[in-house]
Amino acid sequence: MKIVYGPVPSRRLGRSLGVSPIPFKTCNYSCVYCQLGRTTHMTNQRKDFFPPEELLNEIKRVIEVESSRGEIDFVTFVGEGEPTLCKSLGWLIRKTKEIADIPIAVDTNGSLLYREDVRNDLLQADVVMPSLDAGTAETFRKINRPHRGLVFEAVVEGMVKFRQEYDGEIWVEVMLVKGLNDSAEELEAIKSRLSPLDPNRTYINVPIRPPAEPWAVPPDKESIALAHAILGDVNVVDITAEETGDFSIEGFTNPEDAILAIIRRHPMREEQVIETLKKFKVEERGVHDSLTRLEESGKIKKVEYRKKVFWLTMEEKRGYALIV
C-alpha cells in the first residue's frame, strides 16, 4: 500500500488505520525529537502530492478488507510529515466518512490552523490532535525548527480560533525534551498557551524512539512529575511509557517486505520486530537473518537508543534540506 497502513496499535487511538497523504518527511517543522529523522522537504505550501481519487480508492479498499478482519477504532490522517499540507485533506475526510462509519482523527502539528481553509477542512474530523511543545517563540524555534514562514503567535492563535469553531475533541500532545522545555518556567509558559485552547485531553510524551537529533532525550522523572504538577488542571494523560501492541502484517507475503513497511513509518525495538514477524511462522533465527540481509543491503539501520536496539529505515532519514 502506498498511503494506507495498519491497523497499528496507538496509545491514544486504539487500533488505528493510518493514512499518509503526503510524501515521506514533507513537513513545515523539523522537530529535534522526530522519530522519522530530519525533514528533507521543508515546505509551507499546501498542494496535492498524489491524485486525490487514487488516495480515496486506496482508503476504500483497505477499509473494506480490514473491517472484515477486525475492529478499526479510528481512521487517522497522520502523514510522514504534516498531513494538513495536503490540499485535498478536507475532501478526503468527507469522502472517508461516507465510506464507513468509523471515527476520523487528524494527527497534526497544528501549525496551519491560522488558515481558514485548514480549519474548515478539520472541522469534519471527530478528533484533532495538534502538538504544542513550547510556550515562547524562542523555544518553538529550538524544538520544532519551523519553516521560516511560520510565526509562533499566529500558530497559537490559529489553534485557539479553531477551538472556538470546532465541536469535536481536541487532544493536545506536549513532547518534553530534556533541557529544552522541561523547566518550571517553560512548563508555565506552555500552560499559559494551553488554557485558552481548552483541550479535552493533554498528553505528556517523551522521545521513546531514536530522535532526529541524538541529544533529544527524555527529561528525568522529577521533570516529568513537575510537568504533571504544573499542567495537571488541563486534563493531562501520561503516555511516556514504552508502547506495546500488535502490528498488522496483513497483505505482506514475506518477512522482509513487512519489516520495511512497518519501520518506514514506525521505528521498532528489536523485540517488537521479532514478535511481529513470528506471525510468518519464522523462527527467531530466520528473523535475524532477514534483518541482517536488509542491513547489509543498506535499506535499514540498527541504532541503540536509551540502551535499547531499534531498527530504522534508511529512506531519506538523515538528510536536511530547506526547499520551499
Residue pairs with C-beta under 8 A, 6 or more apart in sequence:
1 58
1 62
1 251
1 261
2 50
2 58
3 19
3 20
3 21
3 50
3 55
3 58
3 59
4 17
4 18
4 19
4 20
4 58
4 59
4 61
4 62
5 17
5 18
5 20
5 261
5 265
6 15
6 16
6 17
6 18
6 66
6 248
7 15
7 16
7 17
7 66
7 70
7 72
7 73
7 248
8 15
8 16
8 18
8 245
8 247
8 248
8 266
9 15
9 16
9 243
9 244
9 245
9 246
9 247
10 16
10 74
10 76
10 245
11 239
11 243
12 129
12 171
12 203
12 239
13 73
13 74
13 76
13 105
13 127
14 73
14 74
15 70
15 71
15 72
15 73
15 74
16 72
16 73
16 74
16 75
16 76
16 105
17 62
17 63
17 66
17 72
17 74
17 75
17 76
17 102
18 76
18 78
18 265
19 55
19 59
19 75
19 76
19 77
19 78
19 83
19 92
19 96
20 78
20 79
20 80
20 83
20 265
21 49
21 50
21 55
21 77
21 79
21 83
21 86
21 88
21 89
21 92
22 49
22 79
22 80
22 81
22 82
22 83
22 85
22 86
23 41
23 49
23 80
23 81
24 36
24 40
24 80
24 81
24 264
24 315
24 316
25 36
25 37
25 38
25 39
25 40
25 41
25 80
25 81
25 316
25 317
26 39
26 40
26 41
26 43
26 49
26 79
26 80
26 81
26 82
26 85
27 39
27 41
27 42
27 43
27 81
27 82
27 85
27 109
28 42
28 43
28 44
28 82
28 85
28 109
28 111
28 112
28 146
28 147
28 149
28 150
29 39
29 82
29 109
29 111
29 144
29 145
29 146
29 147
30 38
30 39
30 42
30 144
30 145
30 212
30 320
31 109
31 133
31 143
31 144
31 145
31 175
31 212
32 142
32 143
32 145
32 177
32 180
32 211
32 212
32 213
32 215
32 216
33 143
33 175
33 177
33 207
33 211
33 212
33 213
33 216
34 211
34 212
35 207
35 209
35 210
35 211
35 266
35 267
36 80
36 81
36 212
36 265
36 267
36 317
37 212
37 312
37 316
37 317
37 318
37 319
38 212
38 317
38 318
38 319
38 320
39 81
39 320
39 321
40 316
40 319
40 320
40 321
41 81
41 321
41 323
42 147
42 321
42 322
42 323
42 324
43 85
43 147
43 323
43 324
44 85
44 112
44 147
44 149
44 150
44 324
45 85
45 324
46 84
46 85
46 86
46 87
46 112
46 117
46 118
47 85
47 86
47 87
48 86
48 87
48 88
49 85
49 86
52 88
52 91
52 92
55 88
55 92
56 92
56 95
56 96
59 75
59 92
59 95
59 96
59 99
60 99
63 72
63 75
63 96
63 99
63 100
63 102
65 250
65 251
66 72
66 248
66 250
67 100
67 102
69 250
72 102
73 102
73 103
74 102
74 103
74 104
74 105
74 126
74 127
75 96
75 100
75 102
75 103
75 104
75 105
76 104
76 105
76 106
76 107
77 83
77 86
77 89
77 92
77 93
77 104
77 105
77 106
77 107
77 125
78 106
78 107
79 85
79 86
79 107
80 264
80 265
82 108
82 109
82 111
82 112
83 89
83 106
83 107
83 108
84 106
84 108
84 111
84 112
84 118
84 121
84 122
85 112
86 92
89 106
89 118
89 121
89 122
90 117
90 120
90 121
90 122
90 124
93 104
93 106
93 121
93 122
93 124
93 125
94 124
96 102
96 104
97 104
97 124
103 126
103 127
104 124
104 125
104 126
104 127
105 125
105 126
105 127
105 128
105 129
106 122
106 125
106 127
106 128
106 129
107 129
108 122
108 128
108 129
108 130
108 131
109 130
109 131
109 144
110 130
110 131
110 132
110 155
110 158
110 159
111 146
111 150
111 155
111 158
112 118
112 158
113 119
113 122
113 130
113 155
113 158
113 159
113 161
113 162
114 154
114 155
114 157
114 158
114 161
115 158
119 158
119 161
119 162
119 165
119 166
122 128
122 162
122 166
123 165
123 166
123 167
123 168
125 168
126 168
126 169
127 168
127 169
127 170
127 171
128 162
128 166
128 168
128 169
128 170
128 171
129 170
129 171
129 172
129 173
130 159
130 170
130 172
130 173
131 144
131 172
131 173
131 174
131 175
132 156
132 159
132 172
132 173
132 174
132 190
132 193
132 194
132 197
133 139
133 140
133 143
133 144
133 174
133 175
133 176
133 177
133 181
133 190
134 140
134 142
134 143
134 144
134 152
134 181
134 186
134 189
134 190
135 181
135 186
135 187
135 188
135 189
135 190
135 191
135 192
135 193
136 152
136 186
136 189
137 151
137 152
137 153
139 180
139 181
139 186
139 189
140 146
140 152
140 155
141 152
142 180
143 175
143 177
143 180
143 181
146 152
146 155
147 322
148 322
156 193
159 197
160 196
160 197
162 170
163 170
163 196
163 197
163 198
163 199
169 200
169 201
170 197
170 198
170 199
170 200
171 199
171 200
171 201
171 202
171 203
172 194
172 197
172 199
172 201
172 202
172 203
173 202
173 203
173 205
174 181
174 190
174 194
174 202
174 203
174 204
174 205
174 227
174 231
175 205
175 206
175 207
176 182
176 204
176 205
176 206
176 218
176 219
176 223
176 224
176 227
177 206
177 207
177 216
177 217
177 218
177 219
178 216
178 217
178 218
178 219
178 220
178 223
180 186
180 216
181 187
181 190
182 219
182 223
182 224
182 226
182 227
183 223
184 226
184 230
187 226
187 227
187 230
187 231
188 230
190 231
191 230
191 231
191 234
194 202
194 231
194 234
195 234
199 234
199 235
200 235
201 235
201 237
202 231
202 234
202 235
202 236
202 237
203 236
203 237
203 238
203 239
204 224
204 227
204 228
204 231
204 236
204 237
204 238
204 239
204 240
205 239
205 240
206 218
206 219
206 224
206 240
207 216
207 217
207 218
208 218
208 240
208 241
208 242
208 243
208 306
209 267
209 305
209 310
210 267
210 303
210 305
210 310
210 312
211 217
211 305
214 305
217 306
218 224
218 240
218 306
219 227
224 238
224 240
227 236
228 236
228 238
242 269
244 272
246 276
247 262
247 266
247 268
247 272
247 276
249 258
249 262
249 276
249 277
249 279
249 280
252 258
252 261
254 280
255 277
255 280
255 282
255 286
255 287
255 290
256 290
256 293
256 294
258 276
258 277
258 280
259 273
259 277
259 290
259 291
259 294
259 300
259 311
260 294
260 299
260 300
260 313
262 268
262 273
262 276
263 273
263 300
263 311
263 312
263 313
264 313
264 315
267 310
267 311
267 312
267 313
268 276
268 310
268 311
269 308
269 309
269 310
270 291
270 302
270 308
270 309
270 310
270 311
273 287
273 291
273 311
274 284
274 287
277 287
277 290
278 284
278 287
282 290
291 300
291 302
291 311
294 300
295 301
295 302
298 314
299 313
299 314
299 315
300 311
300 312
300 313
300 314
301 311
301 312
301 313
301 314
301 317
302 309
302 310
302 311
302 312
303 309
303 310
303 311
303 312
304 310
